[in-house]
Amino acid sequence: MYGPRMRDFSPPSPRAARMSRRAVLGLTAAAPLALAAPASALTTVGGERLGRSGVQVRQPAGLPKKLTARSWIVADHRTGEVLAAYNAHRRLAPASTLKMLFADTVLTKFEPTRRYKVTDADIADVPAGSSLVGVKPGITYTVEQLWLGVFLRSGNDAVHVLSHMNGGIAKTVAEMQARAEDLQALDTHVVSPDGFDHKGQLSSAYDLTLFAHHGLQNAAFRGYCATRTADFPAGGRKTFQIQNTDRLLTGAWGLGTYKGIIGVKNGYTSNAGNTFTGAATRGGRTLLATVMHPEPGGNGVYEETAALLDWGFAHAGAAGSVGALVTPLSAGGAKASPSPTATGAVSPAKAAGAGGGSSWGLVGGAGGAMALLAGGAYTLRRRRATNDQGRHRG
């Protein structure tokens, strides 16, 4: 249902390398046949270049050089054009950025003014070590207050309450997975609605950007992710203030507020390290940037996101595109059809190209064979992230 998982590749043995070279030579001799094959025979969601490893950009001038993230992407929110990307479909632990999919799935189900009295059972299954907003059994909350807890404090307790209101964790997870498939976010495997570290819970920079892209089309989603502070119920008439943990939005930790920032969601777990999808508007243009798993410590995930957004605003007019944010199936998007990608990543699909509705296929002949071999030899980097944000999780 979810497609094959990302595979770890080790460098080929000398014998395997010789066999690979012979295979390439054989394909070179058969190039006319390979080139005659349809260009869309092997495709990747959003475009063939997004299935490649390494930086994909048409106009690299000014692109930040000191990026440590294992995966990142910059896209135009209005047109859906992907301006630049690095390992866009690499499957990685998403942390709380997965809450964007949760919101995109559940947000419209309940009126913001609806009131709900929390029970012990509603928060009994919140994972230990989770980020919490401070939901307490016996207190009545509005749906709006619970969503503020989700967006501002990344509260797994608020996520679980809303999930139980929605029919339970299992039902919510199934609906999130179905929503991801409708969006053609096929790198995503949902295990829990909160983004906490669970075995097999994965997404990608491309998919997270899709979640933000579609979530921001909802006025309530935009309002919640742009809120800096709010008062949260503490029982009776008492409240306490909660602050958004998005440092580009609040300017916390010495960063300063990013000019034009409108959200959307950050995340941290000990497994994922830092993840972040940000959106900003300048001069009538709104850009999205997702950064996953940079080197641990400090403000790195925000600084790298800001650098990518800066590049996008400076060069978007001339950057061209290397792919596109695809249209959901429910809105008439071309249906995905699983097939291998150049990097060995899952979730390939036949996808519409930016602006013109065309699709990108892997290059035929020896060039395509070399791309496949290069992708097959790609070695995944692993880092053990350290906790630089106290006990914030999920």
SETI-662570 format. One line per field, with one value per residue (C-alpha): residue in one letter; residue number from 1; x negated, y negated, z. Coordinates in steps of 0.02 Angstrom, whole numbers. Layout:
% SETI-662570
rest a:...
nr NUM:...
u X:...
v Y:...
w Z:...
% end
This chain:
% SETI-662570
rest m:y:g:p:r:m:r:d:f:s:p:p:s:p:r:a:a:r:m:s:r:r:a:v:l:g:l:t:a:a:a:p:l:a:l:a:a:p:a:s:a:l:t:t:v:g:g:e:r:l:g:r:s:g:v:q:v:r:q:p:a:g:l:p:k:k:l:t:a:r:s:w:i:v:a:d:h:r:t:g:e:v:l:a:a:y:n:a:h:r:r:l:a:p:a:s:t:l:k:m:l:f:a:d:t:v:l:t:k:f:e:p:t:r:r:y:k:v:t:d:a:d:i:a:d:v:p:a:g:s:s:l:v:g:v:k:p:g:i:t:y:t:v:e:q:l:w:l:g:v:f:l:r:s:g:n:d:a:v:h:v:l:s:h:m:n:g:g:i:a:k:t:v:a:e:m:q:a:r:a:e:d:l:q:a:l:d:t:h:v:v:s:p:d:g:f:d:h:k:g:q:l:s:s:a:y:d:l:t:l:f:a:h:h:g:l:q:n:a:a:f:r:g:y:c:a:t:r:t:a:d:f:p:a:g:g:r:k:t:f:q:i:q:n:t:d:r:l:l:t:g:a:w:g:l:g:t:y:k:g:i:i:g:v:k:n:g:y:t:s:n:a:g:n:t:f:t:g:a:a:t:r:g:g:r:t:l:l:a:t:v:m:h:p:e:p:g:g:n:g:v:y:e:e:t:a:a:l:l:d:w:g:f:a:h:a:g:a:a:g:s:v:g:a:l:v:t:p:l:s:a:g:g:a:k:a:s:p:s:p:t:a:t:g:a:v:s:p:a:k:a:a:g:a:g:g:g:s:s:w:g:l:v:g:g:a:g:g:a:m:a:l:l:a:g:g:a:y:t:l:r:r:r:r:a:t:n:d:q:g:r:h:r:g
nr 1:2:3:4:5:6:7:8:9:10:11:12:13:14:15:16:17:18:19:20:21:22:23:24:25:26:27:28:29:30:31:32:33:34:35:36:37:38:39:40:41:42:43:44:45:46:47:48:49:50:51:52:53:54:55:56:57:58:59:60:61:62:63:64:65:66:67:68:69:70:71:72:73:74:75:76:77:78:79:80:81:82:83:84:85:86:87:88:89:90:91:92:93:94:95:96:97:98:99:100:101:102:103:104:105:106:107:108:109:110:111:112:113:114:115:116:117:118:119:120:121:122:123:124:125:126:127:128:129:130:131:132:133:134:135:136:137:138:139:140:141:142:143:144:145:146:147:148:149:150:151:152:153:154:155:156:157:158:159:160:161:162:163:164:165:166:167:168:169:170:171:172:173:174:175:176:177:178:179:180:181:182:183:184:185:186:187:188:189:190:191:192:193:194:195:196:197:198:199:200:201:202:203:204:205:206:207:208:209:210:211:212:213:214:215:216:217:218:219:220:221:222:223:224:225:226:227:228:229:230:231:232:233:234:235:236:237:238:239:240:241:242:243:244:245:246:247:248:249:250:251:252:253:254:255:256:257:258:259:260:261:262:263:264:265:266:267:268:269:270:271:272:273:274:275:276:277:278:279:280:281:282:283:284:285:286:287:288:289:290:291:292:293:294:295:296:297:298:299:300:301:302:303:304:305:306:307:308:309:310:311:312:313:314:315:316:317:318:319:320:321:322:323:324:325:326:327:328:329:330:331:332:333:334:335:336:337:338:339:340:341:342:343:344:345:346:347:348:349:350:351:352:353:354:355:356:357:358:359:360:361:362:363:364:365:366:367:368:369:370:371:372:373:374:375:376:377:378:379:380:381:382:383:384:385:386:387:388:389:390:391:392:393:394
u 0:-138:-266:-439:-547:-704:-852:-1025:-1159:-1341:-1481:-1485:-1621:-1755:-1672:-1501:-1575:-1649:-1481:-1396:-1518:-1484:-1297:-1316:-1417:-1283:-1149:-1252:-1254:-1065:-1040:-924:-801:-813:-788:-636:-550:-419:-494:-369:-414:-503:-442:-450:-316:-341:-468:-616:-747:-668:-709:-895:-1018:-1113:-1068:-944:-937:-937:-1017:-1136:-1199:-1188:-1125:-1183:-1340:-1344:-1189:-1203:-1025:-1003:-858:-781:-668:-614:-450:-333:-169:-62:-129:-186:-355:-501:-644:-781:-795:-917:-866:-684:-609:-727:-620:-664:-582:-470:-448:-309:-305:-190:-61:-33:43:143:214:247:344:444:454:618:712:756:820:690:816:863:826:755:721:561:560:415:435:409:228:185:97:-14:-193:-309:-430:-310:-299:-144:-37:36:206:286:429:587:556:668:580:642:582:494:394:343:282:183:101:58:-15:-99:-167:-166:-62:-44:86:194:167:227:382:431:393:508:642:616:651:484:300:314:454:359:198:294:373:204:129:275:255:68:106:235:105:-17:-132:-187:-348:-242:-201:-95:-108:-43:45:-79:-245:-327:-467:-387:-469:-424:-353:-428:-402:-509:-547:-438:-290:-304:-303:-146:-62:-105:-56:119:140:107:256:365:392:397:234:152:217:158:-17:-42:11:-133:-52:115:199:231:355:283:448:588:558:370:262:78:-10:-82:-210:-241:-401:-435:-587:-576:-401:-441:-622:-671:-845:-929:-867:-756:-589:-605:-536:-370:-356:-182:-220:-210:-278:-436:-480:-610:-635:-792:-780:-736:-835:-763:-639:-552:-437:-426:-325:-352:-281:-377:-331:-174:-268:-247:-384:-391:-551:-573:-734:-758:-894:-1030:-1182:-1118:-1130:-1078:-971:-1034:-866:-799:-955:-961:-776:-799:-949:-848:-701:-820:-891:-716:-657:-815:-814:-637:-603:-749:-775:-666:-597:-663:-493:-320:-206:-78:111:212:303:467:435:399:214:133:139:-26:-92:-232:-400:-584:-665:-844:-887:-804:-674:-495:-343:-374:-224:-172:-162:-116:-259:-263:-153:-134:-62:-204:-295:-477:-546:-714:-840:-849:-1006:-1175:-1133:-984:-1086:-1220:-1088:-1019:-1192:-1240:-1081:-1109:-1282:-1222:-1265:-1147:-1223:-1172:-1187:-1138:-1052:-1077:-937:-968:-792:-770:-629:-535:-482:-369
v 0:-120:-64:8:-77:-178:-60:-89:-69:-30:-58:81:214:209:357:274:113:207:289:118:46:192:165:-18:27:150:18:-105:15:30:-158:-175:-54:-139:-311:-248:-205:-327:-468:-432:-248:-287:-442:-524:-621:-802:-772:-662:-781:-769:-584:-617:-629:-790:-971:-1001:-1181:-1264:-1429:-1394:-1573:-1629:-1462:-1441:-1336:-1293:-1185:-1032:-966:-789:-848:-1016:-1099:-1274:-1299:-1435:-1422:-1500:-1410:-1250:-1261:-1181:-1305:-1199:-1038:-919:-736:-793:-618:-547:-466:-531:-545:-700:-744:-870:-935:-785:-884:-984:-827:-798:-974:-959:-798:-844:-1035:-1057:-922:-1024:-1200:-1309:-1356:-1177:-1139:-974:-911:-808:-637:-534:-415:-556:-582:-412:-360:-514:-449:-481:-623:-709:-896:-954:-1109:-1064:-986:-921:-797:-878:-1045:-1100:-1171:-1244:-1162:-1324:-1316:-1137:-1185:-1329:-1200:-1095:-1235:-1343:-1217:-1062:-983:-796:-801:-918:-806:-654:-741:-796:-622:-543:-670:-610:-429:-372:-361:-216:-301:-465:-380:-290:-454:-541:-403:-415:-604:-586:-468:-588:-727:-605:-620:-440:-450:-468:-323:-376:-278:-408:-576:-676:-648:-567:-442:-278:-143:-164:-340:-429:-573:-681:-863:-851:-779:-902:-1044:-971:-969:-1152:-1198:-1127:-1171:-1355:-1358:-1344:-1509:-1427:-1334:-1498:-1587:-1456:-1436:-1626:-1651:-1700:-1692:-1639:-1614:-1432:-1368:-1314:-1272:-1383:-1560:-1542:-1542:-1539:-1607:-1492:-1546:-1480:-1376:-1432:-1543:-1627:-1683:-1742:-1797:-1694:-1628:-1779:-1747:-1897:-1881:-1830:-1964:-1910:-1748:-1670:-1502:-1352:-1210:-1156:-992:-903:-726:-637:-524:-654:-798:-961:-977:-1134:-1195:-1383:-1499:-1684:-1817:-1961:-2071:-1971:-1805:-1667:-1536:-1373:-1295:-1130:-1079:-906:-842:-976:-960:-964:-1113:-1294:-1380:-1281:-1221:-1399:-1479:-1357:-1383:-1572:-1559:-1456:-1576:-1723:-1638:-1601:-1780:-1846:-1725:-1656:-1758:-1681:-1517:-1409:-1248:-1073:-999:-1037:-1015:-898:-916:-804:-659:-726:-889:-801:-765:-628:-465:-399:-234:-154:-127:-143:-314:-363:-371:-210:-313:-257:-353:-380:-436:-506:-689:-848:-966:-1147:-1260:-1153:-989:-889:-750:-713:-539:-464:-487:-337:-249:-258:-422:-343:-189:-299:-393:-230:-165:-328:-324:-143:-180:-326:-301:-370:-474:-440:-560:-543:-706:-780:-864:-1051:-1102:-1033:-906:-966:-813:-770
w 0:44:-85:-51:78:47:32:102:-31:1:-125:-256:-249:-385:-470:-462:-529:-679:-710:-699:-827:-944:-920:-966:-1120:-1171:-1149:-1249:-1395:-1382:-1366:-1517:-1437:-1267:-1341:-1434:-1269:-1203:-1099:-961:-945:-782:-690:-520:-428:-475:-613:-656:-587:-414:-416:-431:-288:-260:-295:-436:-498:-669:-616:-470:-454:-274:-207:-26:-19:167:179:291:275:211:105:57:-71:-124:-218:-278:-184:-321:-474:-389:-477:-383:-402:-325:-225:-143:-122:-129:-114:17:152:324:495:486:671:704:526:499:598:438:362:521:508:321:357:513:523:431:527:682:706:795:929:973:1156:1217:1393:1394:1477:1544:1397:1272:1325:1397:1236:1217:1200:1347:1310:1191:1168:1263:1269:1439:1405:1566:1593:1660:1573:1429:1276:1114:954:912:1074:1038:864:937:1050:897:793:925:1049:938:1075:1054:1192:1086:934:1028:1095:919:854:983:937:758:803:873:831:709:610:604:547:408:352:353:247:125:118:84:-60:-130:-124:-209:-59:-83:17:174:290:438:600:722:697:801:711:862:835:780:677:494:511:362:242:127:92:-63:33:178:52:-27:146:174:-4:17:200:167:50:205:297:469:435:382:536:660:589:586:768:881:1054:1128:1296:1340:1472:1639:1725:1784:1722:1728:1571:1530:1377:1245:1115:941:932:752:778:608:657:832:812:964:1004:926:750:721:631:449:333:259:359:368:454:439:551:639:722:826:889:946:793:661:731:666:523:463:325:310:198:166:52:-27:-174:-210:-219:-89:-73:23:89:180:268:344:460:454:567:747:861:872:742:592:526:527:458:313:278:281:163:39:47:21:-133:-197:-180:-262:-409:-428:-585:-678:-585:-697:-625:-593:-554:-487:-337:-412:-409:-291:-371:-303:-398:-562:-542:-647:-550:-482:-548:-446:-533:-483:-470:-504:-319:-267:-172:-166:-224:-409:-509:-674:-630:-722:-759:-703:-806:-960:-898:-975:-881:-859:-892:-847:-987:-1102:-1163:-1078:-991:-905:-859:-782:-683:-616:-572:-489:-388:-341:-275:-171:13:142:278:456:600:779:822:994:1087:1073:1120:1295:1305:1152:1053:911
% end
